[in-house]
Amino acid sequence: MARTLGISAEVCRSQEFTDVFVGNRLLTGMDPYATCYGGHQFGYWAGQLGDGRAINLGEVINAEQQRWALQLKGAGPTPYSRTADGLAVLRSSLREFLCSEAMFHLGVPTTRALSLILTGDNVTRDMFYDGNPKAEAGAVVCRVAPSFIRFGHFQIFAARGDNAVLKQLVDFTVRNEFPHLGEPSPDVYLMWFEQVCRLTAEMIVHWMRVGFVHGVMNTDNMSILGLTIDYGPYGWLDNYDPAWTPNTTDAEGRRYCFANQAHIAHWNLTQLGNALTPLFGDAEPLQQVLNTYPRYFEVGRRKMMGDKLGFGDFIVKSDNILVEELLAILAWIETDMTIFYRRLALLDIYVDLDKVSNKALTEHFADAYYNPDQLSEAYQTRLAKWLREYILRLRKDGKPNEVRRAQMNAVNPKYVLRNYLAQLAIDQAELGDFALVNELLELLRHPYDEQADREEFSVKRPDWARNRAGCSMLSCSS
């Protein structure tokens, strides 16, 4: 990210860089600000929110004429801190730093991370909201994006009935973030809203592809550019469980679980559409645009699942049946999603199926099973039946094994930021050892590649991490 911004390694190591990006010094031309926004949190209107601990240092234009906004998170209070201290701890800052970079290299639309700097101060946090606060190391992360405008920025002015400022913000967003659409007008507003629907659908499809669960899909955590933003209680699916959520606050309702993410994105877009209605006086044009979201998502999902399974053109009638049956099988017993798809690519689809037993087909995925005792005869029969149908389907495309494997491995990562790996890095960093942080950062820059010297990072979650805090679920405390 530093290279993208035109910042040299030498500058990154300087005291001046440290002072600026921990929030202790301003460079000439910097005019820091925080923004006000509202939002729906867990389905309920929360009123005014805003950048409670996010401080925008300003924007830069790099050598490629790209515009990037620089934002510190955790440097102190803003006018929207709501009595909070505006600080962040190493635990949460490190999770955001690693995850945003991991997502970028996975090809998922995301904000980026430039730096993570310890403040040297302690910050008191009650991690589990159970009345047991403790002091943790304070840290500031600098995140970078073309824009940090959220759905909630529009919602707050609509809620206040301040239609003049609402229009001003929409016009600004169109001109600065979507200039290819033309000068702002009612028709351009609709084109812009459709682009937001499409970008949001594309983002969710990517989340589903790699097994990512955001955990806090409130409208104030939704980027107008379709970027993954605000890495709080996120997580990756280890075993494929559509109902899994990484957020302890969401444990009962599971509003933001893996399977609900596409629906929640649609709901959030509906709230954005409601906020834009005053610009039209009639919700119908916006509703017509909103109706494009399910189509964008479904088309994207079909292509994504076809790519994961190595299909050529997606044959809707038959391939949908194969996809839905596979997802049901994956959820039947504890099956590691990431490992399963990588093992799937290794199948020899030109093997003599009459000579291969159901047991042999099932054992091909042994590394992906968390509890081998769950491998009942009924499960093995069902999986083997699916695999035989799947192999016959692949043969219709006529691709050599090597070609298909390369295509599948280009979309099915071998390495993701598993929850327990992030926690191990945090444990060591809190003791002053950042070796694992740097090793993970390098590992996750090449998530689709075989890395022979790092195989231990591709195995399934160890049993000790099944229910450990930070390895399974987290709170919003940071």
Summary of the structure (lengths in Angstrom):
residues: 478
radius of gyration: 23.4
end to end distance: 24.2
largest distance: 73.7
contacts: 1527
relative contact order: 0.11
helix: 50%
strand: 14%
